[in-house]
Amino acid sequence: MIILSTSDQDLDTAAQAIQKGLLVVIPTETVYGLGANLWNRHALARVFEAKKRPSFDPLIVHIAKTGDMAEIADTNVPHALLLAERFWPGPLTMVLPKKEKVPELATSGLPTVAVRCPDNSVAREIIRRSGVPVAAPSANPFGYLSPTRAEHVIAQLGGKVDFIVDGGRCKLGVESTVLDLSVSPPVVLRPGGLPIELLAEIIPDIRALSRSESSLKAPGQLPSHYAPRKALYLIPQGLVSEAGPRPAANSAILCFGQESSYKAKQTGLWAKVLDMSPGMDSVEAASVLFEYMHELDSQDYTEIWAELLPEKGLGMAVNDRLYKASFKG
């Protein structure tokens, strides 16, 4: 494992490594991705092996510019080009009918492919220089916390990758929104960094999968996902009282604009209180969610508790991660 910077020389090294079929972790605006040459089946197989990812879970393919989408997917689908023009580069993944040459290993044998153009100049430049589409799921063991810093990748995947490009902290902090355009009306398979409210401005009849539904067309669909190693318990938004949760000794809590209330009303209950957003901004909460969960999971707290957000804006994406991280089966 070699750590690379974002210098011009190191970007060339990363791009050449991807082209040759090596595994390169790249920063994006959402989370760090484990990048592999889409056309190299051995590299794709190494991605599944490194993550211990089940073969039924498709990969998201990253491209450098909108025009590259036609190489791997059918763009003659209603809304596809309009959405790309409006939201790319950005945290929107579109599920589209795939071109025949796209390896079935990348799509888990499905007739569709998930594709996006990341809003991170380093990621796009590496992809552009490599000259190939890059399949890049989150750079973490399957089912565990997603990485928003290079340090998270080093701790979780270590020697299972060839290069890690350290681009600093991911600015958004949650994975992309996944929209299935292969069905009518289109369906949000995974809430993420692009709020569904913005998509509804273009597709008024859009809907999102309920928490009881799932789809094999997108990653992050299992009931348990994005999970820390410690037990995680959830608290309804704003429920702060003396009769609130009874955590085990030495437990920590992630709250949403309620830090002073938890400290005042539940004195002595919490060994650590971390506020995801003192100003109750769902974008800010999303940007620190995984970072804070990594911090608490790496320390000796007995349990982790988390307060849910209102189901609007990026609150839907944050809650999706929290529900799946807390799933007990």
C-alpha positions as CSV (number, residue, x, y, z in Angstrom):
1,M,0.0,0.0,0.0
2,I,1.4,3.4,-1.1
3,I,-0.1,6.7,0.0
4,L,-0.2,9.3,-2.8
5,S,-0.8,13.0,-2.6
6,T,-2.8,15.1,-5.1
7,S,0.3,16.4,-6.9
8,D,0.4,16.2,-10.7
9,Q,2.9,13.4,-10.6
10,D,1.0,11.4,-8.1
11,L,-2.3,11.8,-10.1
12,D,-0.4,10.3,-13.0
13,T,0.8,7.4,-10.9
14,A,-2.8,6.8,-9.7
15,A,-4.2,6.9,-13.2
16,Q,-1.6,4.6,-14.6
17,A,-2.2,2.1,-11.8
18,I,-5.9,2.0,-12.5
19,Q,-5.2,1.6,-16.2
20,K,-3.0,-1.4,-15.4
21,G,-5.6,-3.1,-13.2
22,L,-4.4,-2.1,-9.8
23,L,-6.7,-1.0,-6.9
24,V,-6.5,2.7,-6.2
25,V,-8.5,4.4,-3.4
26,I,-9.7,7.8,-4.6
27,P,-11.4,10.7,-2.8
28,T,-14.8,11.9,-3.9
29,E,-17.2,14.5,-2.5
30,T,-19.2,11.7,-0.8
31,V,-16.9,9.1,0.6
32,Y,-13.6,7.5,-0.5
33,G,-14.0,5.0,-3.3
34,L,-12.1,1.8,-4.0
35,G,-11.3,2.3,-7.7
36,A,-10.8,-0.3,-10.4
37,N,-10.6,-0.3,-14.2
38,L,-14.1,-1.2,-15.3
39,W,-12.8,-3.2,-18.3
40,N,-10.4,-5.3,-16.2
41,R,-12.3,-8.3,-14.7
42,H,-9.4,-9.3,-12.5
43,A,-9.4,-5.8,-10.9
44,L,-13.1,-6.0,-10.4
45,A,-12.8,-9.4,-8.7
46,R,-10.1,-7.9,-6.4
47,V,-12.5,-5.2,-5.3
48,F,-15.1,-7.8,-4.2
49,E,-12.3,-9.8,-2.5
50,A,-10.8,-6.7,-0.7
51,K,-14.1,-5.6,0.6
52,K,-15.5,-9.1,1.2
53,R,-18.4,-7.8,-0.8
54,P,-21.1,-10.3,-1.9
55,S,-21.3,-10.8,-5.6
56,F,-25.0,-9.8,-5.7
57,D,-24.1,-6.2,-4.8
58,P,-23.5,-4.1,-7.9
59,L,-20.7,-1.5,-8.2
60,I,-21.1,2.2,-9.1
61,V,-19.2,3.2,-12.2
62,H,-17.6,6.7,-12.0
63,I,-16.9,8.8,-15.1
64,A,-14.9,12.0,-15.7
65,K,-17.6,13.8,-17.7
66,T,-21.2,13.5,-18.8
67,G,-20.3,12.6,-22.3
68,D,-18.7,9.4,-21.1
69,M,-22.0,8.0,-19.9
70,A,-23.0,6.8,-23.4
71,E,-20.0,4.4,-23.5
72,I,-21.5,2.3,-20.7
73,A,-25.2,3.0,-20.6
74,D,-28.3,3.8,-22.7
75,T,-28.8,7.5,-22.4
76,N,-32.0,7.5,-24.4
77,V,-34.0,7.1,-21.2
78,P,-36.4,9.8,-20.1
79,H,-34.8,12.4,-17.7
80,A,-31.2,10.9,-17.9
81,L,-29.5,13.7,-19.9
82,L,-31.5,16.4,-18.2
83,L,-30.6,15.1,-14.7
84,A,-26.9,14.8,-15.8
85,E,-26.9,18.4,-17.0
86,R,-28.5,19.7,-13.8
87,F,-26.8,17.6,-11.1
88,W,-23.4,16.4,-12.5
89,P,-20.8,16.6,-11.3
90,G,-22.5,15.7,-8.1
91,P,-23.8,13.1,-5.7
92,L,-26.4,11.5,-8.0
93,T,-26.0,7.9,-9.3
94,M,-28.4,6.9,-12.1
95,V,-29.3,3.3,-12.8
96,L,-29.7,2.9,-16.5
97,P,-29.8,0.0,-19.0
98,K,-26.2,-1.1,-19.6
99,K,-24.3,-1.5,-22.8
100,E,-23.5,-5.1,-23.6
101,K,-19.8,-4.7,-23.1
102,V,-20.0,-3.7,-19.5
103,P,-18.8,-6.7,-17.4
104,E,-21.6,-8.6,-15.6
105,L,-19.3,-8.8,-12.5
106,A,-19.7,-5.0,-12.1
107,T,-23.4,-5.1,-12.4
108,S,-24.0,-8.4,-10.5
109,G,-25.5,-9.9,-13.7
110,L,-28.2,-7.2,-13.9
111,P,-29.1,-5.6,-17.2
112,T,-28.6,-2.2,-15.6
113,V,-25.5,-0.2,-14.6
114,A,-25.2,2.4,-11.9
115,V,-23.2,5.5,-13.0
116,R,-22.2,8.9,-11.7
117,C,-19.8,11.8,-12.3
118,P,-18.2,12.8,-8.9
119,D,-18.0,16.4,-7.8
120,N,-14.4,16.1,-6.9
121,S,-11.7,17.5,-9.2
122,V,-9.1,15.0,-8.0
123,A,-11.4,12.0,-8.7
124,R,-12.4,13.3,-12.1
125,E,-8.8,14.0,-13.1
126,I,-7.6,10.5,-12.1
127,I,-10.5,9.0,-14.1
128,R,-9.7,11.3,-17.1
129,R,-6.0,10.4,-17.1
130,S,-6.7,6.7,-16.7
131,G,-8.8,6.8,-19.9
132,V,-11.3,4.2,-18.5
133,P,-14.5,4.3,-16.5
134,V,-13.7,3.5,-12.8
135,A,-15.8,1.1,-10.7
136,A,-15.6,2.5,-7.2
137,P,-17.6,1.3,-4.2
138,S,-16.9,2.8,-0.8
139,A,-13.4,1.9,0.4
140,N,-14.3,-0.1,3.5
141,P,-15.1,-3.7,4.4
142,F,-18.6,-4.6,3.3
143,G,-21.3,-3.5,5.8
144,Y,-19.0,-1.3,7.9
145,L,-18.7,2.4,8.3
146,S,-17.9,4.3,5.1
147,P,-14.6,6.2,5.0
148,T,-14.5,10.0,4.8
149,R,-10.7,10.4,5.4
150,A,-7.7,8.5,4.1
151,E,-7.0,7.4,7.6
152,H,-10.2,5.5,7.8
153,V,-9.2,3.5,4.7
154,I,-5.8,2.8,6.1
155,A,-7.3,1.5,9.3
156,Q,-10.0,-0.7,7.6
157,L,-8.4,-2.0,4.4
158,G,-4.7,-1.5,4.9
159,G,-2.6,-3.8,2.7
160,K,-5.6,-5.0,0.6
161,V,-5.2,-2.0,-1.8
162,D,-2.3,-0.9,-3.9
163,F,-2.5,2.9,-3.6
164,I,-4.5,5.5,-1.6
165,V,-4.8,9.0,-2.8
166,D,-5.1,11.3,0.2
167,G,-7.4,14.1,-0.8
168,G,-8.3,15.2,2.7
169,R,-11.8,15.0,4.3
170,C,-14.7,14.3,2.0
171,K,-16.8,17.5,1.9
172,L,-20.3,15.8,1.7
173,G,-19.7,12.8,3.9
174,V,-22.6,10.5,2.8
175,E,-22.9,8.3,-0.3
176,S,-24.7,9.4,-3.4
177,T,-28.4,9.3,-4.0
178,V,-29.2,6.3,-6.2
179,L,-32.0,6.9,-8.7
180,D,-33.4,4.0,-10.8
181,L,-34.3,5.4,-14.3
182,S,-34.9,1.9,-15.7
183,V,-38.4,1.9,-14.3
184,S,-41.4,4.3,-14.6
185,P,-41.9,6.3,-12.6
186,P,-38.3,6.5,-11.4
187,V,-37.5,5.3,-7.9
188,V,-34.9,6.5,-5.4
189,L,-33.3,3.3,-4.3
190,R,-30.9,4.9,-1.8
191,P,-31.3,8.4,-0.3
192,G,-28.0,10.2,-0.3
193,G,-26.2,13.5,-0.9
194,L,-28.7,14.9,-3.4
195,P,-32.1,15.6,-1.6
196,I,-35.1,13.9,-3.2
197,E,-36.8,17.3,-3.1
198,L,-34.5,18.6,-5.9
199,L,-35.1,15.5,-8.0
200,A,-38.9,16.0,-7.6
201,E,-38.5,19.4,-9.4
202,I,-37.7,17.5,-12.6
203,I,-39.6,14.2,-11.9
204,P,-42.8,15.2,-10.0
205,D,-44.0,11.5,-9.6
206,I,-40.7,10.3,-8.2
207,R,-40.9,8.1,-5.1
208,A,-38.4,6.6,-2.7
209,L,-38.2,3.0,-1.5
210,S,-39.7,2.6,2.0
211,R,-37.5,1.1,4.7
212,S,-39.3,-2.2,4.3
213,E,-38.4,-2.4,0.6
214,S,-35.1,-3.2,-1.0
215,S,-33.6,-3.5,-4.5
216,L,-30.6,-5.5,-5.9
217,K,-30.0,-2.7,-8.4
218,A,-28.1,-0.5,-5.9
219,P,-25.5,-0.8,-3.1
220,G,-26.4,-0.3,0.5
221,Q,-29.7,-2.2,0.3
222,L,-29.2,-4.8,3.0
223,P,-31.1,-4.1,6.3
224,S,-27.7,-4.0,8.1
225,H,-25.1,-1.7,6.6
226,Y,-22.8,1.2,7.4
227,A,-22.4,-0.3,10.8
228,P,-19.9,0.4,13.6
229,R,-18.5,-2.5,15.5
230,K,-20.2,-1.3,18.7
231,A,-23.9,-1.6,19.3
232,L,-25.8,1.5,18.0
233,Y,-29.2,2.6,19.4
234,L,-31.5,5.3,18.0
235,I,-33.5,8.0,19.7
236,P,-36.4,9.8,18.0
237,Q,-35.6,13.4,17.0
238,G,-35.9,15.9,19.9
239,L,-36.7,13.3,22.6
240,V,-34.6,14.7,25.4
241,S,-35.9,14.1,28.9
242,E,-35.0,12.7,32.3
243,A,-37.1,9.7,31.3
244,G,-35.2,9.2,28.1
245,P,-32.9,6.4,27.1
246,R,-31.0,4.3,29.7
247,P,-27.6,3.7,28.2
248,A,-25.0,1.4,29.6
249,A,-22.3,3.0,31.6
250,N,-19.6,4.8,29.6
251,S,-21.8,5.3,26.5
252,A,-21.6,8.1,23.9
253,I,-24.3,9.9,22.0
254,L,-24.6,11.7,18.6
255,C,-27.2,14.4,18.8
256,F,-28.7,16.9,16.4
257,G,-28.6,20.5,17.8
258,Q,-29.3,19.2,21.4
259,E,-25.9,19.0,23.0
260,S,-26.7,21.4,25.9
261,S,-30.1,19.7,26.5
262,Y,-28.5,16.2,26.8
263,K,-25.8,17.5,29.1
264,A,-28.3,19.4,31.3
265,K,-31.4,17.1,31.3
266,Q,-29.5,13.8,31.4
267,T,-26.6,14.8,33.6
268,G,-24.1,12.0,34.1
269,L,-25.7,9.6,31.6
270,W,-23.2,10.2,28.8
271,A,-19.5,9.8,28.8
272,K,-19.4,11.7,25.5
273,V,-21.9,14.0,23.7
274,L,-21.1,14.9,20.0
275,D,-23.4,17.3,18.2
276,M,-23.7,16.6,14.5
277,S,-24.9,20.1,13.9
278,P,-25.5,22.8,16.6
279,G,-27.4,24.8,14.1
280,M,-29.6,21.8,13.2
281,D,-28.4,21.8,9.5
282,S,-28.8,18.4,7.9
283,V,-26.0,19.1,5.4
284,E,-23.6,19.7,8.2
285,A,-24.8,16.6,10.1
286,A,-24.3,14.5,6.9
287,S,-20.8,15.8,6.5
288,V,-19.6,14.6,10.0
289,L,-21.8,11.5,10.5
290,F,-19.3,8.8,9.5
291,E,-16.3,10.8,10.9
292,Y,-18.0,11.0,14.3
293,M,-19.0,7.4,14.2
294,H,-15.5,6.3,13.3
295,E,-14.2,8.4,16.3
296,L,-16.6,6.9,18.8
297,D,-16.2,3.3,17.4
298,S,-12.4,3.6,17.8
299,Q,-12.6,4.5,21.5
300,D,-13.6,2.5,24.5
301,Y,-17.3,3.6,24.8
302,T,-19.7,0.7,25.7
303,E,-22.5,1.7,23.4
304,I,-23.2,4.4,20.8
305,W,-26.6,6.2,20.7
306,A,-27.8,8.5,17.9
307,E,-30.6,11.0,17.6
308,L,-32.6,10.8,14.3
309,L,-33.0,13.9,12.1
310,P,-36.2,15.3,10.5
311,E,-37.0,13.4,7.3
312,K,-36.2,16.2,4.9
313,G,-33.2,17.4,2.9
314,L,-30.2,15.3,3.8
315,G,-31.9,14.2,7.0
316,M,-33.4,11.3,5.0
317,A,-29.9,10.1,4.0
318,V,-28.5,10.5,7.5
319,N,-31.4,8.5,9.0
320,D,-31.1,5.8,6.3
321,R,-27.5,5.2,7.4
322,L,-28.4,5.3,11.1
323,Y,-31.3,2.8,10.7
324,K,-29.1,0.4,8.8
325,A,-26.2,0.8,11.2
326,S,-28.4,0.0,14.1
327,F,-30.2,-3.0,12.6
328,K,-30.3,-6.0,15.0
329,G,-31.9,-8.6,12.7
